[in-house]
C-alpha cells in the first residue's frame, strides 16, 4: 500500500505547487523542497 501512497502524495504536492505558481504565487524551488539537511558521513 505504501508503494502506491508515496508517489500519489508527491504527485498531488507537485500539482498544488504548479497551480499556485500558475496563479501568481511567488514560490521557489526551496519552498517546494523544504529544508534540506545533509549529514556528513
PAMIKE-388823 format. One record per residue (C-alpha): y, x, z; residue number from 1. Coordinates in nm, 2 decimals, m for minus. Last residue first. Layout:
BEGIN
+--------+--------+--------+------+
|      v |      u |      w | resi |
+--------+--------+--------+------+
|      Y |      X |      Z |  NUM |
...
+--------+--------+--------+------+
END
This chain:
BEGIN
+--------+--------+--------+------+
|      v |      u |      w | resi |
+--------+--------+--------+------+
|   1.06 |   2.95 |   0.70 |   41 |
|   1.42 |   2.85 |   0.66 |   40 |
|   1.48 |   2.48 |   0.70 |   39 |
|   1.69 |   2.29 |   0.45 |   38 |
|   1.86 |   1.97 |   0.59 |   37 |
|   2.01 |   1.75 |   0.32 |   36 |
|   2.24 |   1.48 |   0.43 |   35 |
|   2.24 |   1.17 |   0.21 |   34 |
|   2.10 |   1.17 |  m0.15 |   33 |
|   2.31 |   0.88 |  m0.28 |   32 |
|   2.63 |   0.97 |  m0.10 |   31 |
|   2.56 |   1.33 |  m0.19 |   30 |
|   2.56 |   1.24 |  m0.56 |   29 |
|   2.90 |   1.08 |  m0.55 |   28 |
|   3.02 |   0.73 |  m0.48 |   27 |
|   3.36 |   0.59 |  m0.57 |   26 |
|   3.29 |   0.21 |  m0.60 |   25 |
|   3.41 |   0.10 |  m0.94 |   24 |
|   3.17 |  m0.19 |  m1.01 |   23 |
|   2.95 |   0.02 |  m1.23 |   22 |
|   2.92 |   0.27 |  m0.95 |   21 |
|   2.81 |  m0.01 |  m0.71 |   20 |
|   2.55 |  m0.14 |  m0.96 |   19 |
|   2.41 |   0.21 |  m1.02 |   18 |
|   2.37 |   0.29 |  m0.65 |   17 |
|   2.21 |  m0.05 |  m0.58 |   16 |
|   1.97 |   0.02 |  m0.87 |   15 |
|   1.88 |   0.36 |  m0.72 |   14 |
|   1.81 |   0.20 |  m0.38 |   13 |
|   1.59 |  m0.06 |  m0.55 |   12 |
|   1.39 |   0.21 |  m0.73 |   11 |
|   1.36 |   0.42 |  m0.42 |   10 |
|   1.22 |   0.13 |  m0.23 |    9 |
|   0.97 |   0.04 |  m0.50 |    8 |
|   0.86 |   0.41 |  m0.53 |    7 |
|   0.79 |   0.40 |  m0.15 |    6 |
|   0.61 |   0.06 |  m0.14 |    5 |
|   0.35 |   0.12 |  m0.41 |    4 |
|   0.19 |   0.43 |  m0.27 |    3 |
|   0.24 |   0.28 |   0.08 |    2 |
|   0.00 |   0.00 |   0.00 |    1 |
+--------+--------+--------+------+
END
